[in-house]
Amino acid sequence: MCAVLRYLPVGDKALLVEFGNAISLEMNRKVHALDRAVSQAKLLGVEECVPTYRSLLVYYDPLETSYERLVFRLGDLGSRLEEFSTLVGKTNIEVPTIYGGEYGPDLEYVATYHNLGREEVVSHHSCPEYMVYMIGFIAGFPYLGEVVDELVTPRLKTPRLRVPAGSVGIAEKQTGIYPFESPSGWRIIGRTPISLFDPERRPLTLMQPGDTIKFRPIGEEEYRSLAESKHETL
């Protein structure tokens, strides 16, 4: 799991550790391994790490450490990623999802685009286990991948001004879930009633980078029941 790392300064309080210029599961696992390694090592001055698809952004206090010193320490950890790969824990999360209709207005388009039946789209989307590559765009939004080749679908030519919270979408090889009502250029194929972000919860986001999730198809009755239960607990 040895990796060739590239270091880039980001202002005077952060640096970016790049693992490459491609998006892959193997590369993302290295990012998470370094993230966990930094957390365990408790490097002096490091305040926060933000993992992305292919890089790790490290925020630090320049009064406690220097860019050069931090690069040296990160290089040491990066050369021993195999030792830290077992530190990459994950939580398996089930996401109940209602597909199609008013909840997934683009499901029919995806089916037609790929010459598939509606149930085939649902099956192709809900059968795989997806890894949370990163959290971004808006608070709690999980970038998940990758969908099977049969579902790789281009984004909308004109983004919608808003999609409801819980909307499940596809964009090329990615799939994701909108924690809040938001603009979206993704193809919306379903919706989940679960809450992905809660300011009263610790951690704030339900899903963390490195977690795995699986979509579970549900009907409207269960969707409404779960949605009502969520509101009762707020």
PyRosetta script that sets phi, psi and omega in degrees:
from pyrosetta import init, pose_from_sequence

init()
pose = pose_from_sequence("MCAVLRYLPVGDKALLVEFGNAISLEMNRKVHALDRAVSQAKLLGVEECVPTYRSLLVYYDPLETSYERLVFRLGDLGSRLEEFSTLVGKTNIEVPTIYGGEYGPDLEYVATYHNLGREEVVSHHSCPEYMVYMIGFIAGFPYLGEVVDELVTPRLKTPRLRVPAGSVGIAEKQTGIYPFESPSGWRIIGRTPISLFDPERRPLTLMQPGDTIKFRPIGEEEYRSLAESKHETL")
pose.set_psi(1, 15.0)
pose.set_omega(1, 178.9)
pose.set_phi(2, -62.4)
pose.set_psi(2, 138.2)
pose.set_omega(2, -175.1)
pose.set_phi(3, -130.6)
pose.set_psi(3, 146.3)
pose.set_omega(3, 173.3)
pose.set_phi(4, -91.9)
pose.set_psi(4, 115.4)
pose.set_omega(4, -173.8)
pose.set_phi(5, -103.3)
pose.set_psi(5, 148.1)
pose.set_omega(5, 176.3)
pose.set_phi(6, -119.7)
pose.set_psi(6, 133.1)
pose.set_omega(6, -176.2)
pose.set_phi(7, -111.8)
pose.set_psi(7, 133.0)
pose.set_omega(7, -179.6)
pose.set_phi(8, -132.3)
pose.set_psi(8, 128.8)
pose.set_omega(8, 176.4)
pose.set_phi(9, -70.2)
pose.set_psi(9, 140.9)
pose.set_omega(9, 176.3)
pose.set_phi(10, -124.3)
pose.set_psi(10, 91.9)
pose.set_omega(10, -173.4)
pose.set_phi(11, 66.9)
pose.set_psi(11, -153.9)
pose.set_omega(11, -179.0)
pose.set_phi(12, -108.0)
pose.set_psi(12, 10.3)
pose.set_omega(12, -178.2)
pose.set_phi(13, -133.0)
pose.set_psi(13, 12.1)
pose.set_omega(13, -179.6)
pose.set_phi(14, -155.9)
pose.set_psi(14, 157.6)
pose.set_omega(14, 172.6)
pose.set_phi(15, -141.2)
pose.set_psi(15, 152.4)
pose.set_omega(15, -178.3)
pose.set_phi(16, -110.0)
pose.set_psi(16, 128.8)
pose.set_omega(16, 176.3)
pose.set_phi(17, -104.7)
pose.set_psi(17, 113.2)
pose.set_omega(17, -178.7)
pose.set_phi(18, -101.9)
pose.set_psi(18, 137.7)
pose.set_omega(18, 179.2)
pose.set_phi(19, -101.3)
pose.set_psi(19, -12.6)
pose.set_omega(19, -178.4)
pose.set_phi(20, 162.1)
pose.set_psi(20, -168.1)
pose.set_omega(20, -178.4)
pose.set_phi(21, -123.1)
pose.set_psi(21, 21.5)
pose.set_omega(21, 178.3)
pose.set_phi(22, -121.4)
pose.set_psi(22, 161.8)
pose.set_omega(22, 176.0)
pose.set_phi(23, -105.6)
pose.set_psi(23, 116.9)
pose.set_omega(23, 179.0)
pose.set_phi(24, -151.1)
pose.set_psi(24, 156.2)
pose.set_omega(24, 179.5)
pose.set_phi(25, -63.3)
pose.set_psi(25, -41.2)
pose.set_omega(25, -179.6)
pose.set_phi(26, -61.6)
pose.set_psi(26, -45.3)
pose.set_omega(26, -178.9)
pose.set_phi(27, -65.9)
pose.set_psi(27, -40.3)
pose.set_omega(27, -179.6)
pose.set_phi(28, -65.3)
pose.set_psi(28, -34.3)
pose.set_omega(28, 177.4)
pose.set_phi(29, -65.5)
pose.set_psi(29, -34.9)
pose.set_omega(29, 176.6)
pose.set_phi(30, -66.1)
pose.set_psi(30, -39.5)
pose.set_omega(30, 176.9)
pose.set_phi(31, -58.6)
pose.set_psi(31, -46.8)
pose.set_omega(31, -178.5)
pose.set_phi(32, -69.2)
pose.set_psi(32, -32.9)
pose.set_omega(32, 177.4)
pose.set_phi(33, -64.0)
pose.set_psi(33, -42.1)
pose.set_omega(33, 178.2)
pose.set_phi(34, -67.9)
pose.set_psi(34, -37.9)
pose.set_omega(34, 177.3)
pose.set_phi(35, -57.9)
pose.set_psi(35, -48.0)
pose.set_omega(35, -180.0)
pose.set_phi(36, -68.6)
pose.set_psi(36, -35.2)
pose.set_omega(36, 178.9)
pose.set_phi(37, -64.0)
pose.set_psi(37, -42.9)
pose.set_omega(37, 178.2)
pose.set_phi(38, -63.6)
pose.set_psi(38, -41.8)
pose.set_omega(38, 179.7)
pose.set_phi(39, -61.9)
pose.set_psi(39, -42.7)
pose.set_omega(39, -179.2)
pose.set_phi(40, -70.3)
pose.set_psi(40, -36.9)
pose.set_omega(40, -176.9)
pose.set_phi(41, -72.8)
pose.set_psi(41, -19.2)
pose.set_omega(41, 179.5)
pose.set_phi(42, 50.1)
pose.set_psi(42, 55.9)
pose.set_omega(42, -177.8)
pose.set_phi(43, -62.1)
pose.set_psi(43, 135.6)
pose.set_omega(43, -179.4)
pose.set_phi(44, -57.7)
pose.set_psi(44, 128.5)
pose.set_omega(44, 175.0)
pose.set_phi(45, 89.5)
pose.set_psi(45, -15.9)
pose.set_omega(45, -179.3)
pose.set_phi(46, -73.8)
pose.set_psi(46, 126.1)
pose.set_omega(46, -176.3)
pose.set_phi(47, -103.5)
pose.set_psi(47, -35.7)
pose.set_omega(47, -176.8)
pose.set_phi(48, -163.4)
pose.set_psi(48, 147.3)
pose.set_omega(48, 174.1)
pose.set_phi(49, -123.0)
pose.set_psi(49, 138.2)
pose.set_omega(49, -179.5)
pose.set_phi(50, -123.6)
pose.set_psi(50, 105.3)
pose.set_omega(50, 179.2)
pose.set_phi(51, -78.3)
pose.set_psi(51, 141.9)
pose.set_omega(51, 175.2)
pose.set_phi(52, -123.7)
pose.set_psi(52, -168.8)
pose.set_omega(52, 178.9)
pose.set_phi(53, -54.5)
pose.set_psi(53, -47.5)
pose.set_omega(53, -169.5)
pose.set_phi(54, -135.4)
pose.set_psi(54, 14.2)
pose.set_omega(54, -178.0)
pose.set_phi(55, -152.5)
pose.set_psi(55, 166.0)
pose.set_omega(55, 177.0)
pose.set_phi(56, -128.0)
pose.set_psi(56, 120.9)
pose.set_omega(56, 177.1)
pose.set_phi(57, -92.0)
pose.set_psi(57, 123.5)
pose.set_omega(57, -176.0)
pose.set_phi(58, -114.5)
pose.set_psi(58, 116.0)
pose.set_omega(58, 175.4)
pose.set_phi(59, -90.9)
pose.set_psi(59, 138.1)
pose.set_omega(59, -179.3)
pose.set_phi(60, -144.6)
pose.set_psi(60, 162.1)
pose.set_omega(60, 178.1)
pose.set_phi(61, -92.6)
pose.set_psi(61, 111.6)
pose.set_omega(61, -177.0)
pose.set_phi(62, -66.9)
pose.set_psi(62, -11.5)
pose.set_omega(62, 175.8)
pose.set_phi(63, -81.9)
pose.set_psi(63, -15.6)
pose.set_omega(63, -178.8)
pose.set_phi(64, -108.4)
pose.set_psi(64, -23.9)
pose.set_omega(64, 178.8)
pose.set_phi(65, -150.7)
pose.set_psi(65, 166.6)
pose.set_omega(65, 179.8)
pose.set_phi(66, -112.7)
pose.set_psi(66, 162.3)
pose.set_omega(66, 177.3)
pose.set_phi(67, -58.0)
pose.set_psi(67, -46.5)
pose.set_omega(67, -178.0)
pose.set_phi(68, -63.2)
pose.set_psi(68, -42.6)
pose.set_omega(68, -179.9)
pose.set_phi(69, -65.9)
pose.set_psi(69, -39.4)
pose.set_omega(69, -178.8)
pose.set_phi(70, -69.1)
pose.set_psi(70, -39.0)
pose.set_omega(70, 176.8)
pose.set_phi(71, -60.2)
pose.set_psi(71, -41.3)
pose.set_omega(71, 179.2)
pose.set_phi(72, -61.6)
pose.set_psi(72, -46.0)
pose.set_omega(72, -178.8)
pose.set_phi(73, -67.3)
pose.set_psi(73, -41.4)
pose.set_omega(73, 179.2)
pose.set_phi(74, -66.4)
pose.set_psi(74, -35.6)
pose.set_omega(74, 177.0)
pose.set_phi(75, -63.4)
pose.set_psi(75, -39.0)
pose.set_omega(75, 177.8)
pose.set_phi(76, -63.7)
pose.set_psi(76, -45.1)
pose.set_omega(76, 178.8)
pose.set_phi(77, -65.8)
pose.set_psi(77, -40.7)
pose.set_omega(77, -179.0)
pose.set_phi(78, -63.4)
pose.set_psi(78, -29.5)
pose.set_omega(78, 179.2)
pose.set_phi(79, -77.0)
pose.set_psi(79, -9.7)
pose.set_omega(79, -178.4)
pose.set_phi(80, -123.4)
pose.set_psi(80, 32.7)
pose.set_omega(80, -176.1)
pose.set_phi(81, -60.1)
pose.set_psi(81, -29.9)
pose.set_omega(81, -179.8)
pose.set_phi(82, -59.7)
pose.set_psi(82, -33.9)
pose.set_omega(82, 179.5)
pose.set_phi(83, -66.4)
pose.set_psi(83, -28.9)
pose.set_omega(83, -174.5)
pose.set_phi(84, -101.2)
pose.set_psi(84, -2.3)
pose.set_omega(84, -177.0)
pose.set_phi(85, -61.5)
pose.set_psi(85, -31.0)
pose.set_omega(85, 179.9)
pose.set_phi(86, -73.3)
pose.set_psi(86, -11.7)
pose.set_omega(86, 179.0)
pose.set_phi(87, -79.0)
pose.set_psi(87, -13.4)
pose.set_omega(87, -176.9)
pose.set_phi(88, -77.3)
pose.set_psi(88, 93.5)
pose.set_omega(88, 178.9)
pose.set_phi(89, -83.4)
pose.set_psi(89, 167.1)
pose.set_omega(89, 177.4)
pose.set_phi(90, -150.3)
pose.set_psi(90, 153.9)
pose.set_omega(90, 174.8)
pose.set_phi(91, -115.6)
pose.set_psi(91, 132.5)
pose.set_omega(91, 177.5)
pose.set_phi(92, -91.2)
pose.set_psi(92, 121.1)
pose.set_omega(92, -174.3)
pose.set_phi(93, -120.1)
pose.set_psi(93, 130.4)
pose.set_omega(93, 176.3)
pose.set_phi(94, -93.9)
pose.set_psi(94, 134.7)
pose.set_omega(94, -178.0)
pose.set_phi(95, -119.3)
pose.set_psi(95, 98.4)
pose.set_omega(95, 177.0)
pose.set_phi(96, -64.2)
pose.set_psi(96, 130.8)
pose.set_omega(96, -172.2)
pose.set_phi(97, -140.3)
pose.set_psi(97, 132.7)
pose.set_omega(97, 172.4)
pose.set_phi(98, -98.1)
pose.set_psi(98, 131.3)
pose.set_omega(98, -174.2)
pose.set_phi(99, -106.9)
pose.set_psi(99, 146.8)
pose.set_omega(99, 170.8)
pose.set_phi(100, 77.1)
pose.set_psi(100, -176.9)
pose.set_omega(100, 179.2)
pose.set_phi(101, 62.4)
pose.set_psi(101, -144.6)
pose.set_omega(101, 179.3)
pose.set_phi(102, -67.3)
pose.set_psi(102, -20.1)
pose.set_omega(102, -178.7)
pose.set_phi(103, -84.8)
pose.set_psi(103, -24.1)
pose.set_omega(103, -179.3)
pose.set_phi(104, -140.6)
pose.set_psi(104, 73.3)
pose.set_omega(104, -172.7)
pose.set_phi(105, -63.2)
pose.set_psi(105, -16.8)
pose.set_omega(105, -179.0)
pose.set_phi(106, -101.0)
pose.set_psi(106, 5.1)
pose.set_omega(106, -178.1)
pose.set_phi(107, -61.7)
pose.set_psi(107, -43.0)
pose.set_omega(107, -179.7)
pose.set_phi(108, -63.8)
pose.set_psi(108, -38.6)
pose.set_omega(108, 178.5)
pose.set_phi(109, -62.7)
pose.set_psi(109, -45.8)
pose.set_omega(109, -179.6)
pose.set_phi(110, -60.7)
pose.set_psi(110, -41.5)
pose.set_omega(110, 179.1)
pose.set_phi(111, -63.0)
pose.set_psi(111, -45.8)
pose.set_omega(111, -179.7)
pose.set_phi(112, -66.3)
pose.set_psi(112, -42.4)
pose.set_omega(112, -178.4)
pose.set_phi(113, -57.6)
pose.set_psi(113, -36.3)
pose.set_omega(113, -176.9)
pose.set_phi(114, -104.5)
pose.set_psi(114, 6.3)
pose.set_omega(114, -178.7)
pose.set_phi(115, 56.5)
pose.set_psi(115, 47.5)
pose.set_omega(115, -180.0)
pose.set_phi(116, -120.2)
pose.set_psi(116, 161.8)
pose.set_omega(116, 171.8)
pose.set_phi(117, -82.6)
pose.set_psi(117, 160.8)
pose.set_omega(117, -179.8)
pose.set_phi(118, -56.3)
pose.set_psi(118, -46.5)
pose.set_omega(118, -178.1)
pose.set_phi(119, -67.4)
pose.set_psi(119, -28.7)
pose.set_omega(119, 177.1)
pose.set_phi(120, -67.2)
pose.set_psi(120, -39.6)
pose.set_omega(120, 177.2)
pose.set_phi(121, -61.9)
pose.set_psi(121, -46.0)
pose.set_omega(121, 179.8)
pose.set_phi(122, -60.2)
pose.set_psi(122, -43.7)
pose.set_omega(122, -179.2)
pose.set_phi(123, -64.8)
pose.set_psi(123, -45.8)
pose.set_omega(123, 179.9)
pose.set_phi(124, -61.8)
pose.set_psi(124, -34.0)
pose.set_omega(124, -177.5)
pose.set_phi(125, -81.7)
pose.set_psi(125, -35.4)
pose.set_omega(125, -173.1)
pose.set_phi(126, -91.8)
pose.set_psi(126, -15.4)
pose.set_omega(126, -177.9)
pose.set_phi(127, -74.8)
pose.set_psi(127, -41.9)
pose.set_omega(127, -177.0)
pose.set_phi(128, -69.8)
pose.set_psi(128, 160.1)
pose.set_omega(128, 169.3)
pose.set_phi(129, -99.5)
pose.set_psi(129, 127.4)
pose.set_omega(129, -176.3)
pose.set_phi(130, -105.5)
pose.set_psi(130, 144.7)
pose.set_omega(130, 174.8)
pose.set_phi(131, -96.1)
pose.set_psi(131, 141.5)
pose.set_omega(131, 173.9)
pose.set_phi(132, -81.4)
pose.set_psi(132, 103.3)
pose.set_omega(132, -179.3)
pose.set_phi(133, -70.1)
pose.set_psi(133, -43.9)
pose.set_omega(133, -178.1)
pose.set_phi(134, -164.0)
pose.set_psi(134, 164.6)
pose.set_omega(134, 174.3)
pose.set_phi(135, -112.6)
pose.set_psi(135, 130.3)
pose.set_omega(135, -177.8)
pose.set_phi(136, -173.9)
pose.set_psi(136, -167.4)
pose.set_omega(136, -178.8)
pose.set_phi(137, 71.5)
pose.set_psi(137, -69.1)
pose.set_omega(137, 170.2)
pose.set_phi(138, -132.4)
pose.set_psi(138, 162.2)
pose.set_omega(138, -175.6)
pose.set_phi(139, -56.0)
pose.set_psi(139, 123.5)
pose.set_omega(139, 175.3)
pose.set_phi(140, 87.5)
pose.set_psi(140, -0.4)
pose.set_omega(140, -179.2)
pose.set_phi(141, -76.4)
pose.set_psi(141, 117.3)
pose.set_omega(141, -179.6)
pose.set_phi(142, -92.5)
pose.set_psi(142, 126.7)
pose.set_omega(142, 171.8)
pose.set_phi(143, -87.2)
pose.set_psi(143, 115.5)
pose.set_omega(143, -174.0)
pose.set_phi(144, -113.4)
pose.set_psi(144, 147.5)
pose.set_omega(144, 177.9)
pose.set_phi(145, -162.7)
pose.set_psi(145, 167.1)
pose.set_omega(145, -11.3)
pose.set_phi(146, -109.8)
pose.set_psi(146, 154.5)
pose.set_omega(146, 176.0)
pose.set_phi(147, -72.7)
pose.set_psi(147, 158.7)
pose.set_omega(147, 178.4)
pose.set_phi(148, -67.1)
pose.set_psi(148, 158.7)
pose.set_omega(148, -176.9)
pose.set_phi(149, -56.3)
pose.set_psi(149, -31.7)
pose.set_omega(149, -178.1)
pose.set_phi(150, -65.8)
pose.set_psi(150, -13.2)
pose.set_omega(150, -178.0)
pose.set_phi(151, -115.0)
pose.set_psi(151, 1.8)
pose.set_omega(151, 180.0)
pose.set_phi(152, -63.7)
pose.set_psi(152, 113.7)
pose.set_omega(152, -171.3)
pose.set_phi(153, -134.0)
pose.set_psi(153, 136.7)
pose.set_omega(153, 179.9)
pose.set_phi(154, -67.8)
pose.set_psi(154, 157.6)
pose.set_omega(154, 177.0)
pose.set_phi(155, -67.2)
pose.set_psi(155, 168.1)
pose.set_omega(155, 173.3)
pose.set_phi(156, -64.4)
pose.set_psi(156, 142.9)
pose.set_omega(156, 176.2)
pose.set_phi(157, -67.2)
pose.set_psi(157, -36.8)
pose.set_omega(157, 176.9)
pose.set_phi(158, -122.6)
pose.set_psi(158, 112.2)
pose.set_omega(158, -178.1)
pose.set_phi(159, -60.7)
pose.set_psi(159, 149.1)
pose.set_omega(159, 172.8)
pose.set_phi(160, -74.3)
pose.set_psi(160, 148.6)
pose.set_omega(160, 178.8)
pose.set_phi(161, -72.4)
pose.set_psi(161, -25.9)
pose.set_omega(161, 178.1)
pose.set_phi(162, -160.1)
pose.set_psi(162, 143.6)
pose.set_omega(162, 169.7)
pose.set_phi(163, -128.3)
pose.set_psi(163, 151.0)
pose.set_omega(163, -176.5)
pose.set_phi(164, -67.5)
pose.set_psi(164, 156.1)
pose.set_omega(164, 172.8)
pose.set_phi(165, -57.9)
pose.set_psi(165, 141.0)
pose.set_omega(165, 179.7)
pose.set_phi(166, 90.5)
pose.set_psi(166, -4.1)
pose.set_omega(166, -179.2)
pose.set_phi(167, -62.6)
pose.set_psi(167, 136.9)
pose.set_omega(167, 179.4)
pose.set_phi(168, -108.0)
pose.set_psi(168, 124.6)
pose.set_omega(168, -174.5)
pose.set_phi(169, -128.7)
pose.set_psi(169, 166.5)
pose.set_omega(169, 175.8)
pose.set_phi(170, -126.3)
pose.set_psi(170, 137.4)
pose.set_omega(170, 173.3)
pose.set_phi(171, -142.4)
pose.set_psi(171, 108.6)
pose.set_omega(171, -174.9)
pose.set_phi(172, 55.7)
pose.set_psi(172, -120.5)
pose.set_omega(172, -177.7)
pose.set_phi(173, -90.8)
pose.set_psi(173, -1.7)
pose.set_omega(173, -175.5)
pose.set_phi(174, -98.0)
pose.set_psi(174, 155.0)
pose.set_omega(174, 166.8)
pose.set_phi(175, -133.7)
pose.set_psi(175, 155.9)
pose.set_omega(175, -176.3)
pose.set_phi(176, -162.4)
pose.set_psi(176, 173.1)
pose.set_omega(176, -176.7)
pose.set_phi(177, -131.4)
pose.set_psi(177, 131.1)
pose.set_omega(177, -179.8)
pose.set_phi(178, -87.0)
pose.set_psi(178, 115.9)
pose.set_omega(178, -180.0)
pose.set_phi(179, -70.0)
pose.set_psi(179, -28.5)
pose.set_omega(179, -177.6)
pose.set_phi(180, -131.1)
pose.set_psi(180, 164.7)
pose.set_omega(180, 170.1)
pose.set_phi(181, -60.2)
pose.set_psi(181, 134.1)
pose.set_omega(181, -171.3)
pose.set_phi(182, -160.6)
pose.set_psi(182, 157.2)
pose.set_omega(182, 167.8)
pose.set_phi(183, -63.4)
pose.set_psi(183, 154.2)
pose.set_omega(183, -178.5)
pose.set_phi(184, -159.4)
pose.set_psi(184, 136.9)
pose.set_omega(184, 173.0)
pose.set_phi(185, -106.7)
pose.set_psi(185, 5.9)
pose.set_omega(185, -178.8)
pose.set_phi(186, -84.2)
pose.set_psi(186, 158.7)
pose.set_omega(186, 175.6)
pose.set_phi(187, -81.0)
pose.set_psi(187, 113.5)
pose.set_omega(187, -176.2)
pose.set_phi(188, -87.0)
pose.set_psi(188, 119.0)
pose.set_omega(188, -176.4)
pose.set_phi(189, -114.4)
pose.set_psi(189, -8.6)
pose.set_omega(189, -179.2)
pose.set_phi(190, -171.4)
pose.set_psi(190, -173.0)
pose.set_omega(190, -179.9)
pose.set_phi(191, -153.3)
pose.set_psi(191, 143.9)
pose.set_omega(191, 176.0)
pose.set_phi(192, -113.7)
pose.set_psi(192, 144.4)
pose.set_omega(192, 179.1)
pose.set_phi(193, -86.5)
pose.set_psi(193, -5.0)
pose.set_omega(193, -175.3)
pose.set_phi(194, -77.6)
pose.set_psi(194, 156.2)
pose.set_omega(194, -179.4)
pose.set_phi(195, -92.8)
pose.set_psi(195, 124.9)
pose.set_omega(195, -179.3)
pose.set_phi(196, -93.5)
pose.set_psi(196, -19.9)
pose.set_omega(196, -178.7)
pose.set_phi(197, -139.4)
pose.set_psi(197, 131.5)
pose.set_omega(197, -179.0)
pose.set_phi(198, -143.1)
pose.set_psi(198, 114.7)
pose.set_omega(198, -178.6)
pose.set_phi(199, -63.5)
pose.set_psi(199, -15.9)
pose.set_omega(199, 178.9)
pose.set_phi(200, -93.0)
pose.set_psi(200, -3.5)
pose.set_omega(200, -175.6)
pose.set_phi(201, -101.8)
pose.set_psi(201, 148.4)
pose.set_omega(201, 173.8)
pose.set_phi(202, -127.3)
pose.set_psi(202, 118.4)
pose.set_omega(202, -1.5)
pose.set_phi(203, -69.8)
pose.set_psi(203, 163.1)
pose.set_omega(203, -175.9)
pose.set_phi(204, -63.9)
pose.set_psi(204, -36.1)
pose.set_omega(204, -176.5)
pose.set_phi(205, -99.3)
pose.set_psi(205, 140.3)
pose.set_omega(205, -179.4)
pose.set_phi(206, -64.7)
pose.set_psi(206, -38.4)
pose.set_omega(206, -177.0)
pose.set_phi(207, -108.8)
pose.set_psi(207, 143.8)
pose.set_omega(207, 179.0)
pose.set_phi(208, -121.1)
pose.set_psi(208, 151.2)
pose.set_omega(208, 175.6)
pose.set_phi(209, -53.8)
pose.set_psi(209, 132.7)
pose.set_omega(209, -178.0)
pose.set_phi(210, 100.0)
pose.set_psi(210, -18.4)
pose.set_omega(210, 176.3)
pose.set_phi(211, -69.2)
pose.set_psi(211, 162.5)
pose.set_omega(211, 173.0)
pose.set_phi(212, -119.7)
pose.set_psi(212, 146.6)
pose.set_omega(212, 179.4)
pose.set_phi(213, -133.2)
pose.set_psi(213, 158.7)
pose.set_omega(213, 176.9)
pose.set_phi(214, -139.7)
pose.set_psi(214, 129.8)
pose.set_omega(214, 177.8)
pose.set_phi(215, -81.0)
pose.set_psi(215, 138.0)
pose.set_omega(215, 176.5)
pose.set_phi(216, -119.7)
pose.set_psi(216, 115.3)
pose.set_omega(216, -179.7)
pose.set_phi(217, -63.9)
pose.set_psi(217, 135.1)
pose.set_omega(217, 178.7)
pose.set_phi(218, -133.5)
pose.set_psi(218, 165.3)
pose.set_omega(218, 177.2)
pose.set_phi(219, -94.3)
pose.set_psi(219, 177.3)
pose.set_omega(219, -175.5)
pose.set_phi(220, -67.0)
pose.set_psi(220, -35.4)
pose.set_omega(220, -179.8)
pose.set_phi(221, -62.0)
pose.set_psi(221, -46.4)
pose.set_omega(221, 179.1)
pose.set_phi(222, -67.8)
pose.set_psi(222, -37.3)
pose.set_omega(222, 178.3)
pose.set_phi(223, -58.0)
pose.set_psi(223, -49.3)
pose.set_omega(223, -178.4)
pose.set_phi(224, -64.7)
pose.set_psi(224, -37.7)
pose.set_omega(224, 178.8)
pose.set_phi(225, -64.0)
pose.set_psi(225, -44.9)
pose.set_omega(225, 179.5)
pose.set_phi(226, -67.4)
pose.set_psi(226, -37.3)
pose.set_omega(226, 179.1)
pose.set_phi(227, -65.5)
pose.set_psi(227, -41.1)
pose.set_omega(227, 179.0)
pose.set_phi(228, -66.7)
pose.set_psi(228, -40.1)
pose.set_omega(228, 179.3)
pose.set_phi(229, -63.1)
pose.set_psi(229, -37.9)
pose.set_omega(229, 179.1)
pose.set_phi(230, -63.5)
pose.set_psi(230, -44.7)
pose.set_omega(230, -178.3)
pose.set_phi(231, -67.2)
pose.set_psi(231, -31.1)
pose.set_omega(231, 179.5)
pose.set_phi(232, -67.9)
pose.set_psi(232, -26.3)
pose.set_omega(232, -178.1)
pose.set_phi(233, -90.3)
pose.set_psi(233, -9.0)
pose.set_omega(233, -178.7)
pose.set_phi(234, -76.8)
pose.dump_pdb("model.pdb")
